[in-house]
């Protein structure tokens, strides 16, 4: 149990930066949905979906590669750091340079011909993200979760503060609400029509501040390159990159193709760009689950690798999975039954709330994605990372086909159901393949029971209607209590590790 407590403690620290930080970041959701037009939110949603995909190419699987080789031979950790950081620097200069050089052509291709500056800002954002990735990974390897969390929180805090400065404070001065003596200065750089651009600028500045704060790691860096010595890293990493790229197709393709696949008139009250904005706003609510999974992954990757040689590792991994599913099932249930209330708080324009039906579907999809991440440890520990590539590619093919088939028929609900089907399929394949190469005694009965129980309680909640909004919210409290009861009953009967 002490092993799981250590993992839980580190997850909590990483979660402080992800969950608390992103919780603060969620304050920007009602802010954005109150000041941005639906079409502007659509632009914001679409471009950041491309950023998520490109970030995978920038990193090329080097974070996981760094963990693998640094743990394999701890005496060569410094060499591993130099090689992985050098490779990322080379990629960053190439990709960011190319994006900046061809920014006008790219903006035209995306139907934003007068917004080429957006591409420039995003190229710089992704570049800084990439070159700080290995130093942040090194902090995780060194178990410096507190410093890691502090930097991530600072980054998010700066981003929020700058958003408020540009989009609220400067806007108020520009509109003559206060501090008119500052108006000539504000007019030098601010105009209300540049709202989306200032979101990117805020992100860029917040990222740039991380560079001096990670200076200790940059100062220790020396350019190191020997292709023969780096070749094992590359062989290990490139399947991870393709796996990650396929994963990003699964995660972001819906927002990239939605406006192109929607038939004319499916949503008669909205343009296609506005529909994308609605879907993007509601998609944000499903990110609560994603944040919990990300917090877990920050701690779990180094934890799983460090336990690779432990003879009890399979039993530990199985216990981790049980508690992971129990916790994520609880999150899925609570957020799903309180979607209307959360939407009321975070989505400030009524138009955004028309898409709330996608939230429970996307939450469940992310739960299966988290299960897949747990299961994926088998091919990382056995150096069979090509399995991750093929599973990811299979998921990507499913995603492409599902979006093409379902979006023209049921709109953004088709995108949500495709995401759910994709992640379920990936988890299923990984489970059966893992049984062959790295058997782990996962308790399928407990896992399936917890998931089905959570889904059943969400369905039950959809039938609760007292005729009063607030009384409904109070009645919903019964459902999480029932779920916790189910978890503890199963725990006593099935879980191998006591609470």
C-alpha positions in Angstrom: 0.0 0.0 0.0 2.9 2.3 0.7 3.8 2.1 -3.1 0.3 3.2 -4.1 0.4 6.0 -1.5 3.6 7.3 -3.0 2.1 7.2 -6.5 -1.1 8.9 -5.1 1.0 11.6 -3.4 3.0 12.4 -6.5 -0.2 12.3 -8.6 -1.7 14.8 -6.1 1.3 17.2 -6.5 1.3 16.9 -10.3 -2.5 17.2 -10.1 -2.0 20.5 -8.2 -0.4 22.0 -11.3 -2.9 20.3 -13.7 -6.1 20.2 -11.8 -5.9 23.3 -9.7 -4.1 25.2 -12.4 -6.6 24.1 -15.1 -9.4 24.8 -12.7 -8.2 28.4 -12.6 -7.8 28.2 -16.4 -11.5 27.1 -16.6 -12.3 30.5 -15.3 -11.3 31.6 -18.8 -14.1 29.5 -20.3 -17.0 31.7 -19.0 -14.7 34.7 -19.8 -14.1 33.6 -23.4 -17.7 32.6 -23.9 -18.9 36.0 -22.7 -16.6 38.2 -24.8 -15.8 36.1 -28.0 -18.3 35.7 -30.8 -19.2 32.1 -31.5 -17.2 32.3 -34.7 -14.2 33.6 -32.9 -14.4 30.8 -30.4 -14.6 28.5 -33.3 -11.3 29.9 -34.7 -9.7 29.6 -31.2 -10.9 26.0 -31.0 -9.7 24.9 -34.4 -6.3 26.4 -34.2 -5.5 25.0 -30.8 -6.6 21.6 -32.1 -3.8 21.9 -34.7 -1.4 22.9 -32.0 -2.2 19.8 -30.0 -1.4 17.6 -33.0 1.8 19.5 -34.0 3.1 19.3 -30.4 3.4 15.5 -30.8 5.6 16.0 -33.9 7.8 18.6 -32.1 8.4 16.2 -29.1 8.8 13.0 -31.3 8.2 10.7 -28.3 11.3 12.0 -26.6 9.8 12.5 -23.1 9.0 8.8 -22.7 12.3 7.9 -24.4 14.2 10.1 -21.9 12.5 8.2 -19.0 13.2 4.8 -20.5 16.9 5.3 -21.2 17.6 7.4 -18.1 16.1 4.6 -16.0 17.8 1.9 -18.0 21.3 3.2 -17.1 21.2 5.9 -14.4 24.9 6.6 -14.9 24.2 7.8 -18.4 21.2 10.1 -17.5 23.2 13.2 -18.4 24.1 11.8 -21.8 20.4 10.9 -22.3 19.4 14.4 -21.4 21.9 15.9 -23.9 20.9 13.7 -26.8 17.1 14.1 -26.4 17.4 17.8 -25.9 19.6 18.2 -28.9 17.2 16.3 -31.1 14.2 18.4 -29.9 16.1 21.7 -30.5 16.9 20.6 -34.1 13.2 19.7 -34.7 12.0 22.9 -33.1 14.2 25.1 -35.3 13.0 23.3 -38.4 9.3 23.2 -37.7 8.8 26.6 -36.1 11.0 28.2 -38.8 9.0 26.6 -41.5 5.7 27.6 -40.0 6.8 31.2 -39.7 8.3 31.3 -43.2 5.1 29.9 -44.7 2.6 31.5 -42.3 0.7 33.4 -45.0 0.2 30.3 -47.1 -0.9 28.2 -44.1 -3.4 30.9 -43.0 -4.9 31.0 -46.5 -5.2 27.2 -46.6 -7.1 27.3 -43.3 -9.5 30.0 -44.7 -8.0 32.8 -42.5 -6.0 34.7 -45.1 -5.8 37.9 -43.0 -4.7 36.1 -39.9 -1.2 34.9 -40.7 0.1 36.4 -37.5 -1.8 33.7 -35.6 0.4 31.1 -37.2 3.6 33.0 -36.2 2.4 33.3 -32.5 1.5 29.6 -32.4 4.8 28.5 -34.0 6.7 30.4 -31.2 4.4 28.9 -28.5 5.0 25.4 -29.7 8.7 26.0 -30.0 9.0 27.0 -26.4 6.8 24.2 -25.2 9.1 21.7 -27.0 12.4 23.0 -25.7 11.2 23.0 -22.1 9.7 19.5 -22.3 12.8 17.6 -21.4 13.8 19.9 -18.6 10.3 19.4 -17.1 10.7 15.6 -17.6 14.0 15.8 -15.8 12.2 17.4 -12.8 9.8 14.5 -12.8 12.6 11.9 -13.0 14.3 13.7 -10.0 11.0 13.5 -8.1 10.9 17.3 -7.8 7.1 17.3 -8.1 6.8 20.4 -5.9 9.0 22.6 -8.2 7.4 21.1 -11.3 3.9 22.0 -9.9 5.1 25.5 -8.9 6.3 26.3 -12.4 3.2 24.9 -14.1 1.0 26.9 -11.8 3.0 30.0 -12.5 2.7 29.4 -16.2 -1.1 29.1 -15.9 -1.4 32.0 -13.5 0.5 34.3 -15.9 -1.6 33.1 -18.8 -4.8 33.9 -17.0 -3.5 37.2 -15.7 -2.4 38.3 -19.2 -5.7 37.3 -20.7 -7.5 39.4 -18.2 -5.1 42.3 -18.8 -5.6 42.3 -22.5 -9.2 41.3 -22.9 -10.7 42.9 -19.9 -8.5 45.7 -18.5 -7.3 47.1 -21.9 -10.7 46.7 -23.4 -12.2 48.7 -20.6 -9.7 51.5 -21.1 -10.3 51.4 -24.9 -14.0 51.7 -24.4 -13.7 54.6 -22.0 -14.8 52.9 -18.8 -11.8 53.9 -16.7 -8.2 55.2 -16.6 -8.5 57.3 -19.7 -5.1 58.8 -19.1 -3.7 55.4 -20.2 -5.7 55.3 -23.5 -2.9 56.7 -25.8 -0.6 53.9 -24.5 -3.2 51.2 -24.8 -4.0 52.2 -28.4 -0.4 51.5 -29.3 -1.0 47.8 -29.2 -4.7 47.0 -28.4 -7.8 46.8 -30.5 -11.0 44.8 -29.7 -10.9 43.1 -33.1 -7.6 41.3 -32.0 -9.2 39.4 -29.1 -8.2 35.9 -30.4 -4.6 37.1 -31.2 -4.2 38.4 -27.6 -5.1 34.9 -26.3 -2.2 33.6 -28.3 0.1 36.4 -27.1 -0.8 35.7 -23.5 0.1 32.1 -23.9 3.4 33.0 -25.6 4.5 35.3 -22.9 3.6 32.9 -20.1 5.6 30.2 -21.8 8.6 32.4 -22.4 8.8 33.1 -18.6 9.5 29.4 -18.1 12.9 29.7 -19.9 14.8 31.6 -17.2 13.2 29.5 -14.5 14.5 26.3 -16.0 17.9 27.9 -16.6 19.7 25.4 -14.4 18.9 22.7 -16.8 19.6 24.8 -19.9 22.9 25.8 -18.4 23.8 22.1 -18.0 23.0 21.4 -21.6 25.7 20.8 -24.1 25.0 20.1 -27.8 25.7 16.4 -28.3 25.2 14.4 -31.4 26.4 11.0 -32.6 23.9 9.3 -34.8 25.1 5.8 -34.1 24.7 6.3 -30.3 21.4 8.1 -30.8 20.0 5.4 -33.1 18.6 3.3 -30.2 16.8 6.4 -28.9 15.3 7.0 -32.3 14.2 3.4 -32.8 12.4 3.5 -29.5 10.9 7.0 -30.0 9.6 7.0 -33.6 6.8 4.5 -32.9 5.8 6.6 -29.9 5.7 9.7 -32.1 3.4 7.9 -34.7 1.4 6.6 -31.8 1.0 10.1 -30.3 0.2 11.5 -33.7 -2.5 8.9 -34.2 -3.7 9.7 -30.7 -4.0 13.4 -31.6 -5.9 12.6 -34.7 -8.3 10.7 -32.4 -8.5 13.6 -30.0 -8.6 16.6 -32.3 -9.8 15.6 -35.7 -13.4 16.2 -34.8 -12.7 19.9 -34.3 -10.6 20.1 -37.4 -13.1 18.7 -39.8 -16.5 19.5 -38.2 -17.1 22.7 -40.2 -16.2 20.9 -43.4 -18.4 17.8 -42.9 -21.5 19.5 -41.6 -24.3 19.6 -44.2 -25.8 23.0 -45.0 -28.8 23.8 -42.8 -28.2 21.0 -40.2 -28.1 23.7 -37.5 -30.3 26.4 -39.2 -29.7 29.0 -36.4 -25.9 28.9 -36.7 -23.1 29.1 -39.3 -20.7 26.2 -39.4 -18.0 28.3 -37.6 -20.5 29.0 -34.9 -21.4 25.3 -34.6 -17.7 24.6 -34.2 -17.6 27.2 -31.4 -20.5 25.6 -29.6 -18.9 22.1 -29.8 -15.6 23.6 -28.7 -17.1 25.3 -25.7 -18.9 22.1 -24.6 -15.8 20.0 -25.3 -14.1 22.1 -22.7 -16.4 20.7 -20.0 -15.2 17.2 -20.7 -11.6 18.3 -20.1 -12.1 17.8 -16.3 -11.6 14.1 -16.9 -8.6 14.7 -19.2 -6.9 16.8 -16.5 -7.3 14.1 -14.0 -5.8 11.6 -16.4 -2.9 13.9 -17.3 -2.1 14.4 -13.6 -2.0 10.6 -13.2 0.2 10.2 -16.2 2.8 12.7 -15.0 3.3 10.6 -11.9 2.6 7.1 -13.5 5.2 7.2 -16.3 8.3 7.4 -14.1 6.6 5.2 -11.4 5.8 2.4 -13.8 9.3 2.4 -15.3 10.9 2.4 -11.9 8.9 -0.7 -11.0 9.6 -2.5 -14.2 12.0 -5.0 -12.6 10.0 -5.6 -9.5 8.6 -9.2 -9.3 5.3 -7.8 -7.9 4.9 -5.2 -10.6 2.0 -6.9 -12.4 -0.1 -7.0 -9.2 0.8 -3.4 -8.4 -0.3 -2.3 -11.9 -3.6 -4.2 -11.5 -4.3 -2.5 -8.2 -3.5 0.9 -9.7 -6.0 0.2 -12.5 -8.7 -0.7 -10.0 -8.4 2.6 -8.1 -7.9 4.6 -11.3 -11.2 3.3 -12.8 -13.0 3.9 -9.4 -11.9 7.5 -9.2 -12.5 8.3 -12.9 -15.9 6.6 -12.8 -16.8 8.9 -9.9 -15.7 12.0 -11.9 -17.7 10.8 -15.0 -20.8 10.4 -12.8 -20.6 13.7 -11.0 -19.8 15.9 -14.0 -22.4 14.1 -16.2 -25.3 14.6 -13.8 -24.3 18.1 -13.0 -23.6 19.1 -16.7 -26.5 21.6 -16.8 -25.3 23.3 -13.6 -21.7 23.4 -14.8 -22.8 24.7 -18.2 -24.8 27.4 -16.5 -21.7 28.6 -14.7 -19.0 28.2 -17.4 -20.9 28.8 -20.7 -22.1 32.4 -20.5 -24.0 32.6 -23.8 -27.1 30.5 -24.2 -26.1 29.3 -27.6 -23.2 27.4 -26.2 -25.5 25.3 -24.0 -27.3 23.8 -27.0 -24.4 21.3 -27.3 -24.3 20.1 -23.7 -25.5 16.6 -24.7 -22.0 15.8 -25.9 -20.4 16.2 -22.5 -21.3 12.8 -20.9 -20.3 11.0 -24.1 -16.9 12.7 -24.2 -16.3 12.2 -20.5 -16.9 8.4 -20.9 -14.6 8.5 -24.0 -11.8 10.1 -21.9 -12.4 7.5 -19.1 -11.6 4.7 -21.7 -8.6 6.8 -22.9 -7.3 6.8 -19.3 -7.7 3.0 -19.2 -5.8 2.7 -22.4 -2.9 4.8 -21.0 -2.8 2.4 -18.0 -2.8 -0.6 -20.3 -0.2 0.9 -22.6 2.6 0.3 -20.1 3.1 -3.2 -21.3 4.5 -2.2 -24.7 6.7 0.6 -23.2 8.3 -1.8 -20.7 8.8 -4.6 -23.3 10.2 -2.1 -25.9 7.4 -3.1 -28.3 6.4 0.5 -28.8 5.4 -0.4 -32.4 2.3 -1.9 -30.9 1.3 1.6 -29.7 1.8 2.9 -33.2 -0.5 0.2 -34.8 -3.1 0.6 -32.1 -3.1 4.4 -32.5 -3.2 4.1 -36.3 -6.2 1.7 -36.0 -7.9 4.3 -33.7 -7.1 7.0 -36.2 -8.7 5.1 -39.1 -11.8 4.5 -36.9 -11.9 8.2 -36.1 -11.6 9.3 -39.7 -14.2 6.9 -40.9 -16.6 7.6 -37.9 -16.4 11.4 -38.4 -17.0 11.1 -42.2 -20.0 8.8 -41.6 -21.6 10.2 -38.6 -21.1 14.0 -38.6 -23.2 14.5 -41.8 -26.0 12.5 -40.2 -26.1 13.6 -36.5 -23.7 16.5 -36.4 -21.4 17.1 -33.5 -23.0 14.1 -31.6 -21.5 12.0 -34.3 -18.0 13.4 -33.5 -18.6 12.6 -29.8 -19.7 9.0 -30.4 -16.8 8.4 -32.7 -14.4 9.5 -30.0 -16.0 7.2 -27.5 -15.9 4.2 -29.9 -12.3 4.9 -30.8 -11.0 5.0 -27.2 -13.0 1.9 -26.3 -11.6 0.0 -29.2 -8.0 1.1 -28.4 -8.3 0.0 -24.8 -9.8 -3.4 -25.9 -7.0 -4.2 -28.3 -4.3 -3.1 -25.9 -5.7 -5.3 -23.2 -5.7 -8.5 -25.3 -2.3 -7.8 -26.9 -0.8 -7.0 -23.4 -2.1 -10.4 -22.1 0.3 -12.1 -24.6 3.5 -10.1 -24.0 3.2 -8.7 -20.4 0.4 -10.4 -18.5 -1.1 -8.2 -15.7 -3.9 -9.7 -13.5 -6.4 -6.9 -14.1 -9.7 -7.5 -12.2 -12.1 -7.3 -15.2 -15.1 -7.9 -13.0 -14.4 -4.9 -10.8 -13.5 -2.7 -13.7 -16.6 -3.6 -15.8 -18.9 -3.4 -12.8 -17.6 0.1 -11.9 -18.0 1.4 -15.4 -21.5 0.0 -15.9 -22.6 1.2 -12.5 -21.4 4.8 -13.3 -23.2 4.7 -16.7 -26.4 3.3 -15.2 -26.5 6.0 -12.5 -26.0 8.7 -15.2 -28.9 7.3 -17.1 -30.9 7.2 -13.9 -30.1 10.8 -13.3 -31.4 11.8 -16.7 -34.9 10.6 -15.6 -34.8 12.7 -12.4 -37.1 15.8 -12.9 -38.7 17.3 -9.9 -39.9 20.3 -11.9 -37.4 22.6 -10.1 -33.9 23.1 -11.3 -32.3 23.5 -7.9 -34.2 20.6 -6.4 -33.0 18.4 -9.2 -29.4 19.3 -8.3 -30.0 18.4 -4.7 -31.6 15.1 -5.7 -28.6 14.2 -7.9 -26.4 14.0 -4.7 -27.9 10.5 -4.1 -26.2 9.2 -7.2 -22.5 9.8 -6.2 -23.3 8.4 -2.8 -24.7 5.2 -4.3 -21.6 4.9 -6.5 -19.2 5.3 -3.6 -21.1 2.6 -1.8 -20.6 0.3 -4.9 -16.9 1.1 -4.9 -16.4 0.1 -1.3 -18.5 -3.0 -1.6 -16.4 -4.2 -4.6 -13.2 -3.1 -2.8 -14.0 -5.4 0.1 -14.8 -8.3 -2.1 -12.4 -7.9 -5.0 -9.6 -5.2 -4.6 -6.3 -6.7 -3.6 -5.0 -3.6 -1.8 -6.9 -2.3 1.3 -7.9 1.4 1.6 
